[in-house]
Amino acid sequence: MEPVSIVVITLNEEKRIGRLLEDLSKQTHQEFEVILVDSNSEDQTRQVASAYQASLPKLTIHKMDKRGVSLGRNTGASMAQYERILFLDADVRLEPTFLTNALTQLEQKQLEIAGVYMGANQLPLMHKLGYGLFNLGLFITQYTFPTAVGACIFSTRRAHNEIGGFDEQISLCEDCDYVKRASKRWRFRFLPMTFAFDPRRLDQDGLFTMGLTYLKANLRRLFFGEMRNNEMEYKFGHYEQR
């Protein structure tokens, strides 16, 4: 089973980064490195992450002076040692068999680029409804107009470099743009599995508001192209820390 470079982007995630790193330390597949790219956090994110050096020997913590989702992912990818890359957000949770199952699926389906559905097993009914509708949209669009959840995307160094990485001029749906461009060269599919995703975004913005935002954003992308001029303002790390 192939090794993986796991790129994690952070901004003021001291309350959550430890959970993800703990999950990674317990993976049944242990041949991976973790590249944590921090956007100059103002809390203890880097210090908390440093405490996992013993359980994650191949952990690199890189501090950026500038902030940006795409910039962070591209920076991490440029530091990757292995061909297979997994992009994660700091508020993701993974089952111990996540990497083993995902790598098996990637090999069987021969995928360079792949998305993963959001899981809501432990969440309230309204959250399950919201995640379910979002996953349905991901499933349908993967065949014609690929979209994705940037919190968990599999790629490769070859694919990443050939498409020029994430577009750093896009502030909303940069993940969808990434898989859309990649799908023009390689077959893109969602793996039949899930990852846990912190519901703070849904809690803060609300099911209707968040759903409408992404619906409007993707409709605009479909008819007018990618948003590179802040047509719909969206700030990296704007969610409250709870």
C-alpha positions in Angstrom: 0.0 0.0 0.0 1.5 3.3 -1.1 2.8 6.0 1.3 0.9 9.3 1.7 1.8 12.9 2.2 -1.0 14.4 4.3 -1.3 18.2 4.0 -3.2 19.9 6.8 -4.0 23.6 6.7 -4.6 25.5 10.0 -5.7 28.9 11.3 -6.4 29.3 15.0 -7.3 25.6 15.4 -5.8 24.9 18.9 -9.1 23.3 20.0 -9.3 20.9 17.1 -5.9 20.1 15.6 -5.1 17.7 18.4 -8.1 15.5 17.7 -7.1 15.1 14.0 -3.4 14.4 14.9 -4.6 11.9 17.4 -6.7 10.2 14.8 -3.8 10.1 12.4 -1.5 8.5 15.0 -4.0 5.6 15.3 -4.3 4.8 11.6 -3.9 1.2 10.7 -1.9 2.3 7.7 1.1 4.2 9.2 3.3 4.9 6.1 2.6 8.6 5.8 4.0 12.0 6.6 2.0 15.0 8.0 2.8 18.5 6.7 0.9 21.0 8.8 0.8 24.4 7.1 -0.2 27.1 9.6 -1.4 30.5 8.4 0.3 32.4 11.2 -2.2 31.4 13.9 -2.7 33.8 16.8 -3.5 31.0 19.3 -1.5 27.8 20.4 -2.2 25.8 17.2 1.5 25.2 16.4 2.4 24.4 20.0 -0.5 21.9 20.3 0.6 20.2 17.1 4.3 20.1 18.3 3.2 17.9 21.2 2.4 15.1 18.7 6.0 14.8 17.3 6.6 11.6 19.3 3.4 9.8 18.0 3.9 11.3 14.5 7.6 11.1 13.8 7.1 12.4 10.2 5.3 15.6 11.3 6.5 18.9 9.8 5.1 22.2 11.0 5.4 25.1 8.6 4.4 28.6 9.4 3.3 31.0 6.7 3.3 34.7 7.0 0.5 35.1 4.6 -3.0 33.5 4.9 -5.0 31.6 2.3 -6.6 28.2 1.9 -5.2 27.6 -1.6 -1.8 29.1 -0.7 -1.6 26.7 2.3 -2.5 23.6 0.3 -0.1 24.5 -2.5 2.7 25.2 0.0 2.1 21.8 1.6 2.0 20.0 -1.7 5.4 21.6 -2.7 6.9 20.0 0.5 5.4 16.6 -0.1 7.8 13.7 -0.1 5.4 11.0 -1.5 3.4 10.8 -4.8 0.0 10.3 -3.2 -1.3 13.4 -1.4 -4.3 13.9 1.0 -5.5 17.4 1.7 -7.2 17.8 5.0 -8.7 20.6 7.1 -7.9 20.8 10.8 -11.5 20.1 11.9 -11.7 16.7 10.2 -12.0 13.4 12.2 -11.0 10.1 10.8 -11.7 6.4 11.7 -8.6 4.3 12.3 -9.1 2.4 9.1 -9.7 5.5 7.0 -6.3 5.5 5.1 -6.3 1.8 4.6 -9.8 1.8 3.1 -9.3 4.9 1.0 -6.0 3.7 -0.5 -7.6 0.3 -1.3 -10.4 2.1 -3.1 -8.0 4.5 -4.9 -6.0 1.5 -6.2 -9.0 -0.6 -7.2 -10.6 2.3 -9.1 -7.3 3.7 -10.4 -8.0 7.2 -9.3 -5.6 10.1 -9.3 -8.1 12.5 -7.8 -11.0 11.6 -5.5 -13.4 13.2 -3.0 -14.9 11.8 0.2 -18.4 12.3 1.5 -19.2 14.0 4.8 -20.4 11.7 7.6 -22.9 12.8 10.2 -23.4 9.7 12.4 -23.1 11.5 15.8 -24.9 14.7 14.7 -28.5 15.9 15.2 -31.2 15.2 12.7 -31.1 18.6 11.0 -27.3 18.3 10.5 -27.8 14.8 9.0 -30.3 16.3 6.7 -28.0 19.1 5.6 -25.0 16.8 5.1 -27.2 14.3 3.3 -28.4 16.9 0.8 -24.9 18.2 0.3 -23.6 14.6 -0.3 -26.4 14.0 -2.8 -25.2 17.1 -4.7 -21.6 15.8 -4.6 -22.7 12.4 -5.9 -24.8 13.8 -8.8 -22.3 16.5 -10.0 -19.3 14.1 -10.0 -20.2 12.9 -13.4 -20.7 16.2 -15.2 -19.6 19.2 -13.2 -17.5 17.9 -10.4 -17.6 19.6 -7.0 -15.8 18.6 -3.8 -15.3 19.2 -0.1 -11.9 20.7 0.3 -11.6 19.4 3.8 -10.8 16.0 2.4 -9.4 15.5 -1.1 -7.1 12.9 -2.5 -4.7 13.9 -5.2 -1.2 13.1 -6.5 1.9 15.2 -7.0 1.7 14.6 -10.7 -1.9 15.7 -11.0 -1.4 18.6 -8.7 1.6 19.9 -10.6 0.1 19.4 -14.1 -3.0 21.4 -13.3 -1.0 24.1 -11.5 -2.4 23.3 -8.0 -5.2 25.2 -6.3 -6.0 28.6 -7.8 -4.9 31.1 -5.2 -7.1 33.9 -6.8 -10.3 32.0 -5.9 -11.7 32.6 -2.4 -14.8 30.4 -2.6 -15.1 27.0 -4.3 -11.4 26.7 -4.9 -11.8 23.0 -4.1 -14.5 22.5 -6.7 -12.4 24.3 -9.3 -9.4 22.0 -8.5 -11.3 18.8 -9.1 -13.1 20.2 -12.1 -9.8 21.0 -13.8 -8.3 17.7 -12.7 -11.3 15.8 -14.1 -10.5 17.0 -17.6 -7.4 14.9 -17.5 -8.3 12.1 -15.1 -11.4 10.3 -14.0 -12.7 11.9 -10.8 -15.0 10.0 -8.4 -16.1 10.1 -4.8 -15.0 7.2 -2.6 -17.9 5.2 -1.0 -16.8 6.3 2.5 -17.1 9.2 4.8 -15.1 11.5 7.1 -16.4 13.3 10.2 -16.6 17.1 9.8 -17.0 19.6 12.6 -20.6 21.1 12.4 -19.5 24.6 13.5 -19.9 26.0 10.0 -23.5 24.6 9.8 -24.2 25.8 13.4 -22.9 29.3 12.8 -24.3 30.0 9.3 -27.4 27.8 9.6 -28.6 25.0 7.3 -30.6 27.3 4.9 -28.0 30.0 4.6 -25.0 27.7 4.1 -26.9 25.6 1.6 -28.1 28.7 -0.3 -24.5 30.1 -0.4 -23.0 27.0 -2.0 -25.9 26.6 -4.4 -25.6 30.2 -5.6 -21.8 29.8 -5.8 -21.9 26.7 -7.9 -24.7 28.0 -10.1 -22.6 31.1 -10.7 -19.6 28.9 -11.5 -21.6 26.8 -13.9 -22.9 29.8 -15.9 -20.2 32.5 -15.5 -17.0 30.6 -14.5 -14.9 30.8 -11.4 -15.0 33.7 -9.0 -11.6 35.4 -9.0 -12.7 38.9 -8.1 -14.4 38.3 -4.7 -17.9 38.2 -6.3 -19.1 36.3 -3.2 -17.0 37.3 -0.2 -15.8 34.4 1.9 -13.1 34.7 4.5 -10.7 31.8 5.5 -11.1 31.0 9.2 -14.1 33.2 9.9 -15.8 30.7 12.1 -16.0 31.1 15.8 -13.8 28.9 18.0 -16.0 26.9 20.2 
